Amino acid sequence: MTELFDADWLALREPVDHRSRPAALLAPLTEWLRRQEPLQVLDLGSGRGSNLRYLAPRLPGRQHWWLLDHDAGLLAEAQPPAPQVEVTPLVRDLREPDGLQLDRVHLVTGSALLDLVSEDWLAALAAACAANNNAALFALNVDGHISWEPGDPGDAAVLAAFHEHHAGDKGFGPALGTRAGQRMCDLFAEQGYTVACMPSPWQLSTADRPLRQALSDGWVAAACEQRPDLAEHFAGWRRRCNARSGTLRVGHLDVLALPPER
Ligand SMILES: C[S@@+](CC[C@H](N)C(=O)[O-])C[C@H]1O[C@@H](n2cnc3c(N)ncnc32)[C@H](O)[C@@H]1O
């Protein structure tokens, strides 16, 4: 089974993703990438190009982005965000990492991807990046911390069922799920990389109601698949959740890994 993602969902989350990413990781990255012209970037699981639109304007000089995804329809929506940026779409299945051609790129990146992959896949990527001296930046890795202020007595049961579901196979073997960001830190450190990890939480107020509702719908759908016996309970929770005010916080981690040598 592979994961398909809805373009509307990716468009809904994009502005929140962009405002949540920590700018502090950009200075060490641009310092490491300096004098690479044109900069060659491989974006894994690009979808409709959110990571390209965030990162390209914040990186220096001429850039060539290779956008890889198995969904040609999503990739067709990813256009260069600036004249100095060239884009080449690659319709490929990431489960075959051998053909990534890391020798032609300086930076390997991705956003909202690593929770899908397995420990073995991520370890192989870290080793391949090390063999090719690639920098790596993976943003918006869910860390499992989800909380509402104020809370609801039903939150814990929905989240427990959702997290169990999230850890299933997403096509790459047992998914790292909420452990992905921390495992990226560990696996790249084992390759001798300097690793920096920063939180990138979504802080969602009632002004973000469409995204909040899409999240609660998705969490309940997953929770019901996992625990059909609790479906009625979860449906009640969703009704209360969609009427809630206050803040919803969804934790993520951004991880930058820089190789020991240029
Ligand atoms: C959560 S979306 C993130 C998309 C984009 N990076 C963003 O931040 O909006 C995960 C992306 O991974 C892609 N994907 C999932 N499994 C894949 C696979 N086996 N091969 C290639 N792409 C895959 C999906 O098509 C989707 O575009």
The ligand as a Tripos MOL2 file, in Angstrom:
@<TRIPOS>MOLECULE
LIG
   27    29     1     0     0
SMALL
NO_CHARGES

@<TRIPOS>ATOM
      1 C1          2.2040   14.7010    3.4860 C.3       1 LIG1
      2 S1          2.5980   14.8150    1.8120 S.3       1 LIG1
      3 C2          3.7940   16.1510    1.8250 C.3       1 LIG1
      4 C3          3.8930   16.8530    0.5080 C.3       1 LIG1
      5 C4          4.7870   18.0870    0.4960 C.3       1 LIG1
      6 N1          6.1580   17.7660    0.8440 N.3       1 LIG1
      7 C5          4.2330   19.1520    1.4250 C.2       1 LIG1
      8 O1          4.8970   19.4970    2.4040 O.co2     1 LIG1
      9 O2          3.1260   19.6530    1.1360 O.co2     1 LIG1
     10 C6          3.6250   13.3880    1.4680 C.3       1 LIG1
     11 C7          4.0280   13.2870    0.0030 C.3       1 LIG1
     12 O3          4.7870   12.0800   -0.1610 O.3       1 LIG1
     13 C8          4.3980   11.4780   -1.3760 C.3       1 LIG1
     14 N2          4.6670   10.0330   -1.2890 N.ar      1 LIG1
     15 C9          4.1300    9.1520   -0.4010 C.ar      1 LIG1
     16 N3          4.5990    7.9060   -0.6440 N.ar      1 LIG1
     17 C10         5.4280    8.0180   -1.7140 C.ar      1 LIG1
     18 C11         6.2110    7.0830   -2.4550 C.ar      1 LIG1
     19 N4          6.2120    5.7910   -2.1420 N.pl3     1 LIG1
     20 N5          6.9420    7.5420   -3.4960 N.ar      1 LIG1
     21 C12         6.9480    8.8510   -3.8240 C.ar      1 LIG1
     22 N6          6.2200    9.7880   -3.1610 N.ar      1 LIG1
     23 C13         5.4810    9.3660   -2.1220 C.ar      1 LIG1
     24 C14         2.9240   11.7860   -1.5090 C.3       1 LIG1
     25 O4          2.4630   11.7040   -2.8560 O.3       1 LIG1
     26 C15         2.8590   13.2100   -0.9460 C.3       1 LIG1
     27 O5          3.0000   14.1660   -1.9630 O.3       1 LIG1
@<TRIPOS>BOND
     1     1     2 1
     2     2     3 1
     3     2    10 1
     4     3     4 1
     5     4     5 1
     6     5     6 1
     7     5     7 1
     8     7     8 2
     9     7     9 1
    10    10    11 1
    11    11    12 1
    12    11    26 1
    13    12    13 1
    14    13    14 1
    15    13    24 1
    16    14    15 ar
    17    14    23 ar
    18    15    16 ar
    19    16    17 ar
    20    17    18 ar
    21    17    23 ar
    22    18    19 1
    23    18    20 ar
    24    20    21 ar
    25    21    22 ar
    26    22    23 ar
    27    24    25 1
    28    24    26 1
    29    26    27 1
@<TRIPOS>SUBSTRUCTURE
     1 LIG1         1 GROUP 0 **** ****
